[in-house]
Structure formats: structure tokens, C-alpha cells
Amino acid sequence: MADEHGNQDENKPSTGSNGYIRPGIDDRPDLDKALTPEDKEAINRLATPMPQRRAGDSTIDDEQVQSTRMQTGSDATAAGLASLAAVDTAVPDEASAFMDMRDPMVSADGHRPTRTELIRIGVGFTVSAVACAIPWVALSSIILPQVFQQIDPASKETMLGVVNIIGSIVALLSNIIFGTLSDMTRSRYGKRTIWIVAGGLITGLSIGAIAFTNTTWLIITLWCLAQLGYNMMLAPYVATMSDRVPDKVRGTISGFYGAGIAAGQTLGSVVGAQFLKQGESGIFGAWMMGMAIFASIGIFVVLVWPRERDNRNEARADMSVKEVLLNFRPPRHAPDFYYALIGRTMMMGGYWMINAYQFYIAEDYIYAGDPNAKIKAANIIATMGVITLIVSLIAAVSAGPITDKIGRRKLPVALASCLFAVGAAMPLLFRSPTGMFLFAGIAGLGYGIYNAIDQALNVAVLPNPKEAGKDLGILNLANTLSTVIGTAFTSLIVAVAKAVQHTTVATTQAYVIVFVVAIVLVLIAAWLIMRIKHVK
């Protein structure tokens, strides 16, 4: 429409000759003026060249095409070949950004993070992964087994299995519950921050309280409370990778996160062994270390990460009982999601069958009958820790960027599972410290690669990014279910072997079976991962 001087008002739609505004024609905005430079740059990035196929290349040797050409006139032939050319030209590349229609450097929350913000996110993931893994592995794999051995040596494996199974059930439920609640949270601090901080505080206080008791049922209760707090922190923490890390760099961030986990778990074995050598004072110090780290790690993470944005204006369904319960419903019609879930559960089940009992394996399998088995077991675990640390760091730091470059997640994860199986066979072939060192090197390499890529694979199979907290919480069930599977299998195998042989000491034959079952589980995991169809 024109003003009194006859100039067209660019903010008002133009009209047709009869004054009627034609929807979609006269009211279209001037995109050159409506789009920002950033929008134009994003659109230009979508202009990925299509692979071209000329008609002659695919039809010149086709007998049916040539027969048709000979039987028709020149005009019909020309028209026919022109239509064939139109069909054969510009075949879409399904891997191109044009087909995806998303900017790979914009995160799911709609924000395009700067390089500095990505570095801060990466540092937060990496440091917190190391910091959490050290005390968790030191306490669960070394200090807690020693505490149970002091309480009742004859039933130490059973008590460890019970506390891990009950704790894992609590972790399993809390992972889903708090992942879903964080999806539903609306606050000035966003939907993840509050849960991360609160979960860390609950975990730290629960672990610190264990230092002041030697009653079995109270230890189990406090450990379950620590599991609840840890997963209250972990579920929204992992969901942040879906919310705030762009597709283009998710493999790299996941790689550093995996490197942190691998390094922390390895250092946890070393640190736990050192605390164990100090006797009662060392055990008390280990619990205090866990309390300090977990109580502060949630606060550290939210301070290092760019502040989560206020989401009080974000849409949310009505808070009826029905809607709340529907939020806990697992995703439907998502086979890839469940292949990833079960595959990770099997892989980590095999991992925990060995690693949760590595102190007992070193003491009762490698050094069976040795009067100094306890001290030697602590030393061998410390050495294994150093080996695993080196190979895991190399694998984790390199695997993430490589998979980002080649655009593949599924095959590397499956191969990493197979590599872990090879490592688990080493103590069977060499019942000696050498066998355990080979296990640390080969299985540690496989586990490092696995940890580097698996989280990126998990995010890739999510059916609905808006429910990332809930769905990743379900996928993280693998962490807790695998602990149940691993500790239950090992405890059951050792208990049955003791009953059959009428002894109160774990036999070497029992741990042979443990290694065999662990290998079978991780190979099943590799097969399940390869069943995923929609991720390369």
C-alpha cells in the first residue's frame, strides 16, 4: 500500500488490482529485509550440492530404453530422453544438511553456542566425569568390599551383591523419575540446574554418613540414599548433552566426557588401593573424600557451564495426574532406542561382573592361597589402574573426534564391545598378574572407545528431543540394570561354587565361569548395537 506521496509502505502487504490481499501472495514478507544476516548464513549452509547423475550414464546401455528409441520417432525419442534426464538428475543425498533441514551448530534449545561456551560445556562435562568417577569407583569397588570383609568374611560377596542390587533398583527408579521431573521443571534457573545441585548435595551427605557406622543394614540404607542423589544429579546432567550440545560437536564433547569417565574410574582404583593400604584411617578418609567431592561437584558444574536460561515461559502440558503419569511412559515404536538400551545393559553388565569384583578376583583368583594376597591384590589393582588410564585416555580423546569426522557411531561402539571381550579373555589364558595387566590394557582400550562414543549414540536414537531427560533417564537405566546384572551374576556364580565345593572361600573355578559369562554378555551387546538401523 502506498502513502500520500505514492511510496509503497514496506511494512504493509501489497494488494491486487481490486484491493483484495491475496493470502500467501500479496502478504509475503521481503525475505531480504526480514531475515537477519545469521539467518541468511544458516540458509546458505543448507545449499549442499546434490550429486548429479546424467541420463545417458544410466540409460545408454539399457536394452528396454534402446528398443523404445528405435520404435519411436525422433520427436518422441527426444521427449522421452528429456523426461528420463529429468528423473535421473539431482538425486538427493540423504546425508546432506538440505535433507536434514537443521543447522548442525545450533543446539536443541535453539541456541547457537559460541566457541567459548562450547569449551566451557566440554570442561564441565570432562572435569565432573573425572571427579565423580574417582570416589564412586574407589568406594564401590575397593572400600565397600573391604568394609564387608571386616564385618563378615564368609558372606562378603553376598553382602556386596545385595547392596549393589538394592542400590541399583533405587538408582533405576530415581533416574527415570528425576529425568522426567527435570523435563517438566520451569524455573528462572532452567530445568536442569536445580536437580544437579540438589542431587550432588544428597549424595555427598549420604556417603559421609557411612563413615560413622559399621552396621550392615544402615550401610545399605545410606548407600541407597547416595544412589538416589547421584541419579538425581546424573539424569538431568546427561540430558544437558541433548539440550545444549549441537549435533556437529556432540561426538567430540561425548569423547571428552568418556575420557573423563575412563580416567576417573581408573584413578578411582588407584586411589582406593592407596586408601586401603592405610588401614582404618584410610577407609575413613575415603568416605570423607567422597562426601567433599559429591557435595561440591553439582555447584561446580553449573558455575562452569554457561548459565541455563530462564524457561518459565516454555510451554508445558497441564499438570494433571494423567499428564504426569504419561510423562513416565517409555517411548513407543522406537526399536533403535531399545536396541541401544539393551545393548548398553549387556555391555556394562559384563563390565561390572569383572570390575566390581576386581579386588576379590585379584585376591582369590590370581593370588589364591597366598598369605599376602590382600597387599598384592591392592598393588596389582594400582598397576592395572595406571595401564587402563593411559589406554583409555588415548582411546577416548581420539575416538570422539574421529567418529564426528567419519559420521559413524554404531560400528565403533560394537567393535569396542568386541575389544573388551578379547581383554576379558586374557585372565583365562594367563592366570597371573600378566593376564590382569593384559586385561587392563586391551579391555581398557575397548572400554575407553565405548565410553567416548556411546553417549553420542544414545542421543542419536532419542525419538523425541523434547523428552530427552526422560528418555536418556531410561537409557541410563542401563547403568543401574547392568550393575544389578553384573553383581547378581558374579555373586550367584561364586555362591553356587562355594555350596557345591562345600567351602567358605571363593574358588578359582568360580571366577573362570565369571569371565566366560562376562565375555558372552559383551558379545551379545555388540550384536544388538549392530541391529540399530537409523544410525550409521
Secondary structure as GFF3:
##gff-version 3
##sequence-region A 1 536
A	DSSP	alpha_helix	31	34	.	.	.	ID=ss1
A	DSSP	alpha_helix	37	45	.	.	.	ID=ss2
A	DSSP	alpha_helix	55	59	.	.	.	ID=ss3
A	DSSP	alpha_helix	63	71	.	.	.	ID=ss4
A	DSSP	alpha_helix	74	88	.	.	.	ID=ss5
A	DSSP	alpha_helix	97	100	.	.	.	ID=ss6
A	DSSP	alpha_helix	115	137	.	.	.	ID=ss7
A	DSSP	pi_helix	138	143	.	.	.	ID=ss8
A	DSSP	alpha_helix	144	151	.	.	.	ID=ss9
A	DSSP	three_ten_helix	153	155	.	.	.	ID=ss10
A	DSSP	alpha_helix	156	184	.	.	.	ID=ss11
A	DSSP	alpha_helix	193	210	.	.	.	ID=ss12
A	DSSP	alpha_helix	216	244	.	.	.	ID=ss13
A	DSSP	alpha_helix	247	277	.	.	.	ID=ss14
A	DSSP	alpha_helix	280	304	.	.	.	ID=ss15
A	DSSP	alpha_helix	321	327	.	.	.	ID=ss16
A	DSSP	alpha_helix	335	355	.	.	.	ID=ss17
A	DSSP	alpha_helix	358	361	.	.	.	ID=ss18
A	DSSP	pi_helix	362	366	.	.	.	ID=ss19
A	DSSP	alpha_helix	373	406	.	.	.	ID=ss20
A	DSSP	alpha_helix	410	429	.	.	.	ID=ss21
A	DSSP	alpha_helix	433	460	.	.	.	ID=ss22
A	DSSP	three_ten_helix	465	467	.	.	.	ID=ss23
A	DSSP	alpha_helix	468	475	.	.	.	ID=ss24
A	DSSP	alpha_helix	477	501	.	.	.	ID=ss25
A	DSSP	alpha_helix	508	530	.	.	.	ID=ss26
###
